Amino acid sequence: MISSSWRETLLFSDFRILSYASLVHSFGNGMEHVVLGWLVFELTDSPFMVGLASALRMAPLFVLGIFSGLVADSNDRRSYMKASTFGGGVTMIILGILLITGIANVWVVIGLITVCGVTFAFLLTLRQAYTYDIVGPENALTGLSILQISTLIGGVFGALISGVLIAEFGAGLQFVVIGLFYFGSVGFLLYVKDPGESAPIAVSSDYNFSRNIHRYLDLLRAYPVLFALMVLASMTEIFGFSHMSLIPVFTKDILGLGAVGLGVITAIRQLGGVSGLMFLAAFGRINYKGYLMFGIMIFFGLSQVTMFSATNIYFAALVIFIINACAMSVDVLFKTLMQLNVPNEHRGVAMGSWVFSIGTGPIGHVGIGAIAGQFGSARAFLFNGVILSSIGFVTMIATPLLRKLK
């Protein structure tokens, strides 16, 4: 039963191609995560500015999340995936050239990273919805987990490459390389053939944005589970995923490591995510996904609390491994449950809702940066962990409908 879910999902040729495209894209994305935090910290020596850069990189997810879902439900998802990935590649190469020529300052970096965030907002929505289109509802959790595994594996090697490139060649060349990886992802996407057996039979031809927003609000009223999952995903993003902003600061100030050390720590973090998702994918047809979601969310918070006392490099690496195993697993559960609990023709909007929720992350990144700047990165981990685990526990007790979701 465990292996059959993997086998059935991987039989879809378009899903395999999408996984390859995601793998190549994530090489660049993993490099971007490392170089952005390091570059901004080097330019400003400010944890707050690192948090601000991460926040603005994610701001388009919040602003465009719902709109990206409406677009995904009214157009061919495959064409828009290609366009958004290509746009991200162009932006990265421009930024790299500006850095190499010495034109870019920290605000130019942040501005172009924000533009790249616009393309990424659409790509995230489209990629999750198209995965479900291909593999169907029975294999949705497994498919989304395998897709995320592909992105994390690429992220591991991208992070390792990133540390070396920073040390040897500087940030400018690295951004050019990131752009080339994004172009490589487009090359794979050119080979996807079909819209998917579970794709909506007919897409909406109504492009009136105001009318579509009203329909979206009606959808939230008709399916309150979607709204509840949006809130939980948002809280997890604010108090869970914002730990990413702390990694460059924690690595340099607490562990005393340089750029190569940051690349290694980031790679270990990504490996933790891969391990969590492999477990989740193997049990993709498990019942009571709601209980599993809450359990992982609570443990996610508790593992961040443990970072408060992690001054040894090996112990810190282990905890970071566990933190991201929880982070990636609960995120895929959110995406799966959102798509399973709305009508098929609104799954694009459901994924736009997920993107909207993770777009609230800038609140967490700015907040965690401010706390780290005032009290240190270890206390910032402690604060986030206590809040997140408390939210998970209280919500699990108070919402039997959510914890019983299958």
C-alpha positions as CSV (number, residue, x, y, z in Angstrom):
1,M,0.0,0.0,0.0
2,I,2.8,2.4,0.8
3,S,4.8,1.8,-2.4
4,S,1.7,1.7,-4.6
5,S,0.9,5.3,-4.1
6,W,4.5,6.2,-5.2
7,R,4.3,3.9,-8.2
8,E,0.9,5.2,-9.4
9,T,1.9,8.8,-9.1
10,L,5.2,8.4,-10.9
11,L,3.5,6.6,-13.8
12,F,2.2,10.0,-15.0
13,S,4.8,11.2,-17.6
14,D,3.8,14.8,-17.3
15,F,4.2,14.6,-13.5
16,R,7.7,13.3,-13.9
17,I,8.5,16.2,-16.3
18,L,7.0,18.7,-13.9
19,S,9.2,17.1,-11.1
20,Y,12.3,17.5,-13.2
21,A,11.4,21.2,-14.0
22,S,10.8,21.8,-10.3
23,L,14.1,20.2,-9.4
24,V,16.1,22.4,-11.8
25,H,14.2,25.5,-10.7
26,S,15.0,24.7,-7.1
27,F,18.7,24.6,-7.8
28,G,18.4,28.3,-8.5
29,N,15.9,28.9,-5.7
30,G,18.1,27.2,-3.1
31,M,21.0,29.4,-4.2
32,E,18.8,32.4,-4.0
33,H,17.8,31.7,-0.4
34,V,21.5,31.6,0.6
35,V,22.9,34.5,-1.4
36,L,20.0,36.9,-0.6
37,G,20.4,36.7,3.2
38,W,24.2,36.7,3.0
39,L,24.4,39.6,0.6
40,V,22.0,41.9,2.5
41,F,23.7,41.1,5.8
42,E,27.1,41.9,4.3
43,L,25.8,45.2,2.8
44,T,24.0,46.4,5.9
45,D,25.2,44.3,8.9
46,S,21.6,44.4,10.0
47,P,19.4,41.5,11.0
48,F,16.4,43.7,10.5
49,M,17.4,44.4,6.9
50,V,17.7,40.7,6.3
51,G,14.2,40.2,7.6
52,L,13.0,43.1,5.5
53,A,14.5,41.7,2.3
54,S,12.9,38.3,2.9
55,A,9.6,40.0,3.7
56,L,9.6,42.0,0.5
57,R,10.6,38.9,-1.5
58,M,7.4,37.3,-0.2
59,A,5.1,40.4,-0.3
60,P,3.8,39.6,-3.8
61,L,2.5,36.3,-2.6
62,F,0.1,38.2,-0.3
63,V,-0.8,40.9,-2.8
64,L,-1.3,38.5,-5.8
65,G,-2.2,35.2,-4.1
66,I,-6.0,35.4,-4.8
67,F,-5.5,37.0,-8.2
68,S,-3.0,34.2,-9.2
69,G,-5.7,31.6,-8.2
70,L,-8.3,33.4,-10.3
71,V,-5.9,33.4,-13.3
72,A,-5.1,29.7,-12.7
73,D,-8.8,28.8,-12.9
74,S,-9.5,30.8,-16.0
75,N,-6.5,29.9,-18.2
76,D,-4.2,27.0,-19.3
77,R,-2.0,26.5,-16.2
78,R,0.9,25.1,-18.3
79,S,1.4,28.3,-20.4
80,Y,1.4,30.5,-17.3
81,M,3.9,28.2,-15.5
82,K,6.3,28.7,-18.5
83,A,5.8,32.4,-18.6
84,S,6.3,33.0,-14.8
85,T,9.4,30.8,-14.7
86,F,11.0,32.6,-17.6
87,G,10.2,36.0,-16.1
88,G,12.0,35.0,-12.9
89,G,15.1,34.0,-14.9
90,V,15.3,37.3,-16.7
91,T,15.0,39.2,-13.4
92,M,17.8,37.2,-11.8
93,I,20.2,37.7,-14.7
94,I,19.5,41.5,-14.7
95,L,20.3,41.6,-10.9
96,G,23.5,39.6,-11.4
97,I,24.7,41.9,-14.2
98,L,24.0,45.0,-12.0
99,L,25.9,43.6,-9.1
100,I,28.9,42.6,-11.3
101,T,29.1,46.1,-12.8
102,G,28.8,47.7,-9.3
103,I,25.6,49.5,-10.1
104,A,23.3,47.8,-7.6
105,N,23.0,48.8,-3.9
106,V,20.9,47.1,-1.2
107,W,17.7,48.8,-2.4
108,V,18.2,47.7,-6.0
109,V,18.8,44.2,-4.8
110,I,15.6,44.3,-2.7
111,G,13.6,45.8,-5.6
112,L,14.5,43.2,-8.1
113,I,14.1,40.4,-5.6
114,T,10.5,41.7,-5.1
115,V,9.9,41.6,-8.8
116,C,11.1,38.0,-8.8
117,G,8.6,37.4,-6.0
118,V,5.8,38.5,-8.4
119,T,6.7,35.7,-10.9
120,F,7.1,33.2,-8.0
121,A,3.6,34.0,-6.7
122,F,2.0,32.8,-9.9
123,L,4.4,29.8,-10.3
124,L,3.5,28.5,-6.8
125,T,-0.2,28.6,-7.4
126,L,0.0,27.1,-10.8
127,R,2.4,24.3,-9.9
128,Q,0.3,23.0,-7.0
129,A,-2.9,23.0,-9.0
130,Y,-1.4,21.4,-12.0
131,T,0.1,18.6,-9.9
132,Y,-3.5,17.7,-8.7
133,D,-4.7,18.0,-12.3
134,I,-2.2,15.3,-13.3
135,V,-2.3,12.8,-10.4
136,G,-5.9,13.2,-9.2
137,P,-7.4,13.4,-5.7
138,E,-6.4,9.9,-4.5
139,N,-2.7,10.6,-5.2
140,A,-2.8,14.4,-4.4
141,L,-0.9,14.2,-1.1
142,T,1.7,11.8,-2.5
143,G,2.1,13.9,-5.7
144,L,2.5,17.2,-3.8
145,S,5.0,15.6,-1.4
146,I,7.1,14.2,-4.3
147,L,7.0,17.5,-6.0
148,Q,8.2,19.2,-2.9
149,I,10.9,16.6,-2.5
150,S,12.2,17.5,-5.9
151,T,12.3,21.2,-5.0
152,L,14.1,20.4,-1.7
153,I,16.7,18.1,-3.3
154,G,17.5,20.9,-5.8
155,G,17.6,23.3,-2.9
156,V,20.2,21.2,-1.0
157,F,22.6,21.2,-3.9
158,G,21.8,24.8,-4.7
159,A,22.6,25.8,-1.2
160,L,25.9,23.9,-1.2
161,I,26.9,25.4,-4.6
162,S,25.9,28.9,-3.3
163,G,28.3,29.0,-0.4
164,V,31.2,28.1,-2.7
165,L,30.2,30.6,-5.4
166,I,29.9,33.4,-2.8
167,A,33.3,32.7,-1.4
168,E,35.0,32.3,-4.8
169,F,33.2,34.6,-7.2
170,G,30.8,36.9,-5.3
171,A,27.1,37.4,-5.4
172,G,26.8,38.9,-8.9
173,L,27.8,35.8,-10.8
174,Q,25.6,33.7,-8.6
175,F,22.5,35.6,-9.6
176,V,23.3,35.0,-13.3
177,V,23.7,31.3,-12.6
178,I,20.3,31.3,-10.8
179,G,18.7,32.8,-13.9
180,L,20.2,30.1,-16.1
181,F,18.8,27.4,-13.8
182,Y,15.3,29.1,-14.2
183,F,15.7,29.0,-18.0
184,G,16.6,25.3,-17.7
185,S,13.3,24.7,-15.8
186,V,11.4,26.4,-18.7
187,G,13.1,24.0,-21.1
188,F,11.6,21.0,-19.2
189,L,8.1,22.6,-19.0
190,L,8.1,22.8,-22.8
191,Y,7.6,19.0,-22.8
192,V,4.4,18.8,-20.7
193,K,1.6,17.5,-22.9
194,D,-1.8,17.3,-21.3
195,P,-3.9,19.5,-19.0
196,G,-4.4,16.5,-16.7
197,E,-7.3,14.1,-16.3
198,S,-8.5,15.9,-13.1
199,A,-8.3,19.4,-14.6
200,P,-11.6,21.2,-14.7
201,I,-13.5,20.4,-17.8
202,A,-14.2,24.0,-18.6
203,V,-12.4,27.1,-17.3
204,S,-14.1,30.3,-16.6
205,S,-14.0,32.9,-19.4
206,D,-15.1,35.7,-17.0
207,Y,-12.2,38.2,-16.6
208,N,-14.1,40.7,-14.5
209,F,-11.9,41.0,-11.5
210,S,-14.5,42.5,-9.2
211,R,-17.1,39.9,-10.0
212,N,-14.6,37.1,-9.5
213,I,-13.6,38.5,-6.1
214,H,-17.2,38.4,-5.0
215,R,-17.4,34.8,-6.2
216,Y,-14.3,34.0,-4.2
217,L,-15.9,35.5,-1.1
218,D,-19.0,33.4,-1.7
219,L,-16.7,30.3,-2.0
220,L,-15.2,31.1,1.5
221,R,-18.7,31.4,2.9
222,A,-19.8,28.1,1.3
223,Y,-16.6,26.2,2.4
224,P,-15.5,27.6,5.8
225,V,-12.9,24.8,6.0
226,L,-10.9,26.6,3.3
227,F,-10.9,29.8,5.3
228,A,-9.9,28.0,8.5
229,L,-7.0,26.3,6.7
230,M,-6.0,29.7,5.3
231,V,-5.7,31.1,8.8
232,L,-3.7,28.1,10.1
233,A,-1.4,28.3,7.1
234,S,-0.9,32.0,7.7
235,M,-0.1,31.5,11.4
236,T,2.4,28.7,10.5
237,E,4.0,31.0,8.0
238,I,4.3,33.9,10.4
239,F,5.6,32.0,13.4
240,G,7.2,29.0,11.7
241,F,8.7,29.7,8.3
242,S,10.0,33.0,9.3
243,H,12.8,31.1,11.0
244,M,14.5,31.1,7.6
245,S,15.5,34.8,8.2
246,L,17.3,33.8,11.3
247,I,19.6,31.1,9.7
248,P,22.2,33.5,8.3
249,V,22.4,35.6,11.5
250,F,22.4,32.5,13.8
251,T,25.0,30.8,11.6
252,K,27.3,33.8,11.7
253,D,26.8,35.2,15.3
254,I,26.0,32.0,17.3
255,L,27.8,29.3,15.4
256,G,30.7,31.5,14.1
257,L,30.6,30.1,10.6
258,G,31.2,31.8,7.2
259,A,29.5,31.6,3.8
260,V,30.5,27.9,3.2
261,G,29.2,27.0,6.7
262,L,25.9,28.8,5.9
263,G,25.6,26.8,2.7
264,V,26.1,23.5,4.6
265,I,23.6,24.5,7.3
266,T,21.1,25.4,4.6
267,A,21.6,22.1,2.9
268,I,21.1,20.2,6.1
269,R,17.9,22.2,6.6
270,Q,16.7,21.1,3.1
271,L,17.6,17.5,3.8
272,G,15.3,17.6,6.8
273,G,12.5,18.7,4.6
274,V,13.2,15.9,2.1
275,S,13.1,13.3,5.0
276,G,9.8,14.6,6.3
277,L,8.2,14.6,2.8
278,M,9.4,11.1,2.0
279,F,7.5,9.9,5.1
280,L,4.5,11.9,4.1
281,A,4.5,10.7,0.5
282,A,4.8,7.1,1.5
283,F,1.6,7.4,3.6
284,G,-0.2,9.6,1.1
285,R,-3.5,7.9,1.5
286,I,-3.6,8.1,5.3
287,N,-6.9,8.9,7.0
288,Y,-7.3,11.7,9.5
289,K,-4.9,14.1,7.9
290,G,-6.3,16.7,10.2
291,Y,-4.8,15.0,13.3
292,L,-1.5,14.6,11.5
293,M,-1.5,18.3,10.5
294,F,-2.0,19.5,14.0
295,G,0.6,17.1,15.5
296,I,3.3,18.2,13.0
297,M,2.4,21.9,13.6
298,I,2.8,21.6,17.4
299,F,6.1,19.7,17.0
300,F,7.3,22.4,14.5
301,G,6.9,25.0,17.3
302,L,8.5,22.8,20.0
303,S,11.6,22.2,17.8
304,Q,12.1,25.9,17.4
305,V,12.0,26.3,21.1
306,T,14.9,23.8,21.3
307,M,17.0,26.2,19.2
308,F,17.2,28.5,22.1
309,S,19.9,26.3,23.7
310,A,21.5,25.1,20.5
311,T,25.1,26.5,20.7
312,N,26.8,23.4,19.5
313,I,27.1,23.2,15.7
314,Y,26.1,19.5,15.5
315,F,23.1,19.9,17.8
316,A,22.0,23.0,16.0
317,A,22.2,21.2,12.6
318,L,20.1,18.3,14.0
319,V,17.4,20.7,15.3
320,I,17.4,22.7,12.0
321,F,17.0,19.3,10.2
322,I,13.9,18.5,12.4
323,I,12.4,22.0,12.0
324,N,12.4,21.8,8.3
325,A,11.0,18.3,8.2
326,C,8.0,19.6,10.2
327,A,7.8,22.8,8.0
328,M,7.7,21.0,4.7
329,S,5.3,18.3,5.9
330,V,2.7,20.6,7.4
331,D,2.8,22.9,4.4
332,V,2.0,20.0,2.0
333,L,-0.8,18.9,4.2
334,F,-2.3,22.5,4.0
335,K,-2.1,22.4,0.2
336,T,-3.6,19.0,0.0
337,L,-6.5,19.6,2.4
338,M,-7.3,22.9,0.7
339,Q,-7.7,21.3,-2.7
340,L,-9.6,18.3,-1.4
341,N,-12.2,20.5,0.3
342,V,-13.4,22.7,-2.5
343,P,-15.1,21.9,-5.9
344,N,-12.8,20.8,-8.6
345,E,-13.3,24.0,-10.7
346,H,-12.1,26.1,-7.8
347,R,-8.8,24.3,-7.0
348,G,-6.8,27.1,-8.6
349,V,-8.4,29.6,-6.2
350,A,-7.7,27.2,-3.3
351,M,-4.0,27.3,-4.2
352,G,-4.2,31.0,-4.6
353,S,-5.6,31.1,-1.1
354,W,-2.6,29.1,0.1
355,V,-0.2,31.5,-1.7
356,F,-2.1,34.4,-0.1
357,S,-1.6,32.8,3.3
358,I,2.1,32.2,2.9
359,G,2.2,35.8,1.6
360,T,1.5,36.9,5.2
361,G,5.0,35.7,5.9
362,P,6.6,39.2,5.7
363,I,4.9,40.0,9.0
364,G,6.9,37.2,10.5
365,H,10.1,38.0,8.8
366,V,10.1,41.6,9.8
367,G,9.0,40.7,13.3
368,I,11.6,38.0,13.8
369,G,14.3,40.3,12.4
370,A,13.3,43.0,14.9
371,I,13.3,40.5,17.8
372,A,16.7,39.1,16.7
373,G,18.1,42.6,16.4
374,Q,17.0,43.5,19.9
375,F,17.3,40.3,21.9
376,G,19.4,37.9,19.7
377,S,18.5,35.1,17.2
378,A,18.2,32.4,19.9
379,R,15.5,34.3,21.8
380,A,13.7,35.0,18.5
381,F,13.6,31.2,17.9
382,L,12.1,30.7,21.4
383,F,9.4,33.3,20.9
384,N,8.3,31.9,17.5
385,G,8.3,28.3,18.8
386,V,6.1,29.1,21.9
387,I,3.6,31.0,19.8
388,L,3.3,28.4,17.0
389,S,3.0,25.3,19.3
390,S,0.4,27.1,21.4
391,I,-1.7,28.0,18.3
392,G,-1.6,24.4,17.1
393,F,-2.6,22.9,20.4
394,V,-5.5,25.4,21.1
395,T,-6.9,25.1,17.6
396,M,-6.7,21.3,17.6
397,I,-8.8,21.2,20.8
398,A,-11.2,23.9,19.7
399,T,-12.0,22.8,16.1
400,P,-13.1,19.1,15.9
401,L,-14.1,19.6,12.2
402,L,-10.5,20.4,11.3
403,R,-8.8,17.7,13.3
404,K,-11.1,15.1,11.7
405,L,-10.4,16.0,8.1
406,K,-9.4,13.0,6.0
